[in-house]
C-alpha cells in the first residue's frame, strides 16, 4: 500500500534529481579544461613525432653521405670540386653565376 504524501515527495525527488544533475554538471565543467589540454598535447605530440621522423630521415641521409665520403674516392673528388673549386691539371673551370645573385651584386 502506497501512501500519498502530497507534493513533498515530488519536491524531494526533484531536489535529489537537481542535486545529482548539478554534481554531474560540476564534474563535466571541471574536466573540460583538462580535456582541452589533453587534446592540445596530443596535437603537439603528433607535430613532434613528425619532426622526429624528418630528423631521422635527415640523419640517415647524412650518415650515407659520411659513409660515401669515407669509402668512395669519387665522392670525395666530387665534393672537393664542387665546394672548393679544385680542378685537375689541364682542366679549365667555368663557373655559371646565378642571374639573381649577379644582379644583386651589380655585375650586369
C-alpha positions, 0 to 999 in steps of 0.5 A: 500500500502506497501512501500519498504524501502530497507534493513533498515527495515530488519536491524531494525527488526533484531536489535529489534529481537537481542535486545529482544533475548539478554534481554531474554538471560540476564534474563535466565543467571541471574536466573540460579544461583538462580535456582541452589540454589533453587534446592540445598535447596530443596535437603537439605530440603528433607535430613532434613525432613528425619532426622526429621522423624528418630528423631521422630521415635527415640523419640517415641521409647524412650518415650515407653521405659520411659513409660515401665520403669515407669509402668512395674516392669519387665522392670525395673528388666530387665534393672537393670540386664542387665546394672548393673549386679544385680542378685537375691539371689541364682542366679549365673551370667555368663557373655559371653565376646565378642571374639573381645573385649577379644582379644583386651584386651589380655585375650586369 
